């Protein structure tokens, strides 16, 4: 599904060039469960942003099902993101003034889905994640674990093939974090390709494939 070849990205910080990614090569099969680990500044989040089409590399190719995404225009890239990729972030990124239901519904609204279909889809996802009873609460009225469940519901309501999670348990206590990880792993068990960026060694070790990055390069790529 995913094929990355010689991916490179450099950021200019003051008078210095920071090589965030250096000749990264990856093949990721449909349904894989992969963790990406490494120290701060190793390139983990930069790689995730590239895979999520939130940024472009300076060099290299990134293909999804044979389509090179790098030269695509912003509209085409946005269409791939909307249809095929879901995002879960440490900071949730929920819209504060919207209720939980409205936050989950947002991708469907932007995608032009009819109101009746939106309602059913949102109810189904929120019921599954055990947050339907909090549907009319705004984020400030939810616990950290509930906010992350809302963020996951929003990420998967369009039924993406790829789910990218950047430190998904970083702001959660251990019990809430375990519940969120269980939800993500259930989704992977149903066929979603799951990539988790984490500093948490125990979370990273749960993945069937584990990548460790160092200085913008893939230093370790192990399975099992």
C-alpha positions in Angstrom: 0.0 0.0 0.0 2.6 2.5 1.1 6.0 2.8 -0.6 8.6 5.5 0.5 11.8 5.9 -1.3 14.8 8.2 -0.5 12.5 10.6 1.4 14.4 13.6 2.7 13.4 16.8 4.5 15.6 19.7 5.7 14.4 22.6 7.9 16.3 25.9 8.1 16.5 27.0 11.7 18.4 30.3 12.1 21.7 29.8 10.4 21.6 26.0 10.6 20.1 23.3 8.4 18.3 20.6 10.4 18.1 17.3 8.5 14.8 16.0 9.8 14.6 13.1 7.3 17.5 11.5 5.5 16.9 9.0 2.7 14.1 7.2 4.4 12.9 4.0 2.7 9.8 2.1 3.9 7.3 -0.4 2.6 4.1 -0.6 4.7 1.6 -3.3 3.9 -2.2 -3.0 4.4 -3.2 -3.8 7.9 0.2 -3.4 9.5 0.6 -2.2 13.1 3.8 -0.2 13.3 5.3 2.0 16.0 7.8 4.7 15.3 10.1 5.5 18.2 13.3 7.6 18.8 14.5 10.6 20.8 13.2 14.1 20.3 14.4 15.5 17.1 14.9 12.1 15.5 12.3 12.7 12.7 9.4 10.7 14.1 6.7 13.5 13.7 8.2 14.7 10.5 7.8 11.3 9.0 4.2 11.1 10.2 3.5 14.5 8.7 4.9 13.2 5.4 2.8 10.0 5.5 -0.2 12.1 6.3 0.3 14.5 3.4 0.6 17.4 5.8 4.0 18.3 4.4 6.1 17.6 1.3 9.6 16.2 1.2 12.5 18.0 -0.4 13.4 14.9 -2.2 12.1 11.3 -2.8 8.8 9.6 -3.5 5.8 8.6 -1.5 3.4 6.3 -3.2 0.0 5.1 -2.0 -1.2 2.1 -4.1 1.3 3.1 -6.8 0.3 6.8 -6.9 3.2 9.2 -6.3 1.6 11.8 -3.9 4.6 14.2 -3.9 3.8 16.1 -7.2 0.1 16.2 -6.6 -1.6 19.5 -6.2 -3.1 20.5 -2.8 -6.6 19.7 -3.8 -5.7 16.1 -4.8 -3.6 15.7 -1.6 -6.5 16.9 0.5 -8.8 14.5 -1.2 -6.5 11.6 -0.4 -6.3 12.7 3.2 -10.1 13.0 3.5 -10.8 9.6 2.0 -8.0 7.4 3.2 -6.1 8.9 6.2 -7.2 9.5 9.8 -5.2 11.4 12.4 -5.1 11.2 16.2 -2.9 13.7 18.0 -1.7 14.0 21.6 -3.4 17.4 22.0 -6.7 16.1 20.6 -7.2 19.2 18.4 -11.0 19.3 19.0 -12.9 22.5 18.2 -13.7 24.0 21.7 -17.0 25.5 20.8 -18.4 22.4 19.2 -20.0 19.5 21.0 -18.5 16.1 20.9 -21.1 15.1 18.3 -20.3 18.1 16.2 -16.6 17.5 16.3 -17.0 13.9 15.2 -19.5 15.0 12.5 -17.1 17.7 11.1 -15.3 15.5 8.5 -18.7 14.2 7.2 -20.0 17.8 6.9 -16.9 18.9 5.0 -17.2 15.8 2.8 -20.7 16.7 1.8 -22.5 13.7 3.4 -26.2 14.2 3.8 -27.5 15.2 7.4 -29.4 11.9 8.0 -26.4 9.8 7.0 -24.1 11.9 9.2 -26.3 11.4 12.2 -26.4 7.6 11.8 -22.7 7.4 11.2 -21.8 9.6 14.2 -24.2 7.7 16.5 -22.7 4.4 15.4 -19.1 5.5 16.0 -19.7 7.2 19.3 -21.7 4.3 20.6 -18.9 1.9 19.7 -16.4 4.1 21.5 -18.6 4.4 24.5 -19.0 8.2 24.4 -22.5 8.5 22.9 -23.9 9.6 26.3 -21.4 12.6 26.2 -22.3 13.6 22.7 -23.8 16.9 23.7 -20.9 18.0 25.9 -18.2 20.4 24.7 -14.5 19.3 25.1 -14.1 21.3 28.3 -16.7 19.1 29.9 -15.0 15.8 29.0 -12.1 13.9 30.6 -8.8 13.5 28.8 -9.7 9.9 27.9 -13.1 11.0 26.6 -11.6 13.7 24.5 -9.2 11.3 22.9 -12.0 8.9 22.2 -13.9 11.8 20.5 -10.7 12.5 18.5 -10.5 8.8 17.5 -14.2 8.8 16.5 -13.6 11.9 14.3 -10.5 10.2 12.8 -12.4 7.1 11.7 -15.9 8.3 10.9 -14.9 8.5 7.2 -13.7 4.9 7.4 -10.0 5.6 6.5 -7.6 2.9 5.5 -4.7 4.4 7.3 -4.7 5.7 10.9 -1.8 7.9 12.1 -1.5 8.4 15.8 1.1 10.9 17.2 1.7 10.3 20.9 -2.0 9.3 21.4 -1.6 8.5 25.1 0.8 11.4 25.9 -1.8 13.4 27.9 -3.6 10.5 29.5 -3.3 8.7 32.8 -2.3 5.0 32.6 -5.9 3.7 32.7 -7.3 6.0 30.1 -4.2 5.4 28.0 -4.7 1.7 28.1 -8.3 2.1 27.0 -7.3 4.3 24.1 -4.6 1.8 23.0 -7.2 -1.0 23.1 -9.5 0.9 20.8 -6.7 1.6 18.4 -5.6 -2.1 18.4 -9.2 -3.2 17.8 -9.4 -0.9 14.7 -6.1 -2.4 13.5 -7.6 -5.9 14.0 -10.4 -4.9 11.7 -7.9 -4.1 8.9 -6.9 -0.4 9.4 -3.2 0.2 8.9 -2.0 1.7 12.2 1.1 3.8 12.7 1.8 5.1 16.2 4.6 7.6 17.0 5.5 7.3 20.7 8.1 8.0 23.3 6.5 5.2 25.5 8.6 2.1 25.1 5.9 -0.2 26.4 3.4 1.2 23.9 5.9 0.9 21.1 6.7 -2.7 22.0 3.1 -3.7 21.5 3.3 -3.1 17.7 4.0 -6.0 15.4 6.6 -3.9 13.6 8.8 -1.4 15.4 10.9 1.3 13.8 13.5 3.4 15.7 14.7 6.6 14.2 17.9 8.5 14.9 19.1 11.7 13.3 16.4 11.5 10.6 17.2 8.0 9.5 15.6 4.6 10.1 18.1 3.0 12.5 16.1 -0.1 13.4 13.3 -1.9 11.6 12.2 -5.1 13.4 9.2 -7.3 13.4 7.7 -9.9 15.7 
